[in-house]
């Protein structure tokens, strides 16, 4: 068993993951320092949550002296590996880790599990939640964490052998699953079921390009136990390329903007890795049968040929959520979920907070919180949940741009949105992209406005939303870091604002 007593641990980033790491290491007898670039005033709530933990705080920056005599450097999800102090740690040979990597390593040491890990560019929070609920509805004891809810690293003592562990993992977390700098053993520490839902452009403000981003995601498959199962989407252009010859041969070329030469080489490598495994590969597809997994056909959802439910029985809104339910069925089924358990959840689950969440409604005006839509692709899925011309649609879009393509988003705005309000760092850019797309397609653009803050956007939307059949949709398309700690804080602010807006009280 790993012994951290007396070890000098430096944690970069306080927030949720950093706080969980601090609790774990202090209980293990380590000497813990937490460093955060934000000020003490800004971090007051996070510091208060630490209580009387015996940790040292270094705030307002990351001085290089933190690395002196440091045994292990741990990163919270929001801290990039490209940061100067992290690169200096690598140069000094100081190992890196994070809460999810440690969770997997320690769970393996303690023979906990089965373990499920889920990643993807979109849909992973909803799918991870669905998997946990489907397993629970099938009679299993389940612990859900990672990039969703509360990290599990400081709660491992409450997990009994035989309990299911379900982790949502981001590219930021998986980036450190690399033997060149990761602490501890990686071989065989991965989950019993590893799922990649899709890989589309995201976080390109942090990853060098699509190849680097995809490589971080595929790190999940490089550390699997021999008997682990893999679940992939047969719909997504990238994941189907590594699934099998049959799926790959029907694929069009990847967009040239994705740097296909280097990405093709990576996909060929991962395809060989997947094909060389003995455990069966499970797939999911919204409209085509698969040999092993879950699929949709003739308005029904199936798992291994057994009907789950009709697609019109789902409470989740949008075509993308049919894929999420099928993904969850394929994943949970690989760990023993029953079709009855899958069906119960599919028919009753109404969604996760901040994903197409109705937060206020009055006088025919519905306020919808889709703050989790932190990329144009996620915002597109949200927009497609509202049929064109069925309502007056007012869209609030903005936040921090992640250097992603906006053309498809602009097309959906032109097809569905009556009034576009841009806010935050990227608000003006998004409005310009839509106007430029309208000019290119020689069609009218919706009415537009640009404001600085979300509260100004809500105030303007409230004035524009005439009583009747109107929807005010926060589906930003950008990250929250220009003004908020995370998308949850942004969504909670929107919820409060919407409930106080004229016509917004529930």
Secondary structure, DSSP 8 states (H G I E B T S, - for coil): ----TT-EEEEE--THHHHHHHHHHHHTT-EEEEEESS-TTTTHHHHHHHTT--EEEEESS--GGGGTT-SEEEE-TTS-TTSHHHHHHHHHT-EEE-HHHHHHHHHHHTT---EEEEE-SSSHHHHHHHHHHHHHHTT--EEEEESSSS-STT-GGG--TT-EEEEE--HHHHTT--TTTBSS--TT-S-SEEEE----S--TTTSSSHHHHHHHHHGGGTT--TT-EEEEESSSTTGGGGT-HHHHTT-----GGG-HHHHHHHHHHHHHHHHT-SS-EEEEESSS--SSEEEEETTEEEETTEEEEEGGG--S-SHHHHHHHHHHHHHHHTTT--HHHHHHHHHH----TTSSEEEEEETTEEEEE-TT--SHHHHHHHHTTS-TTSSEEEEEEESB--S---HHHHHHHHHH-SEEEEESTTHHHHHHHHHHHHHHHTS---EEEE-SSHHHHHHHHHHH--SSSEEEEEEEESBSTTTSSSHHHHHHHHHHHHHHSTTT--
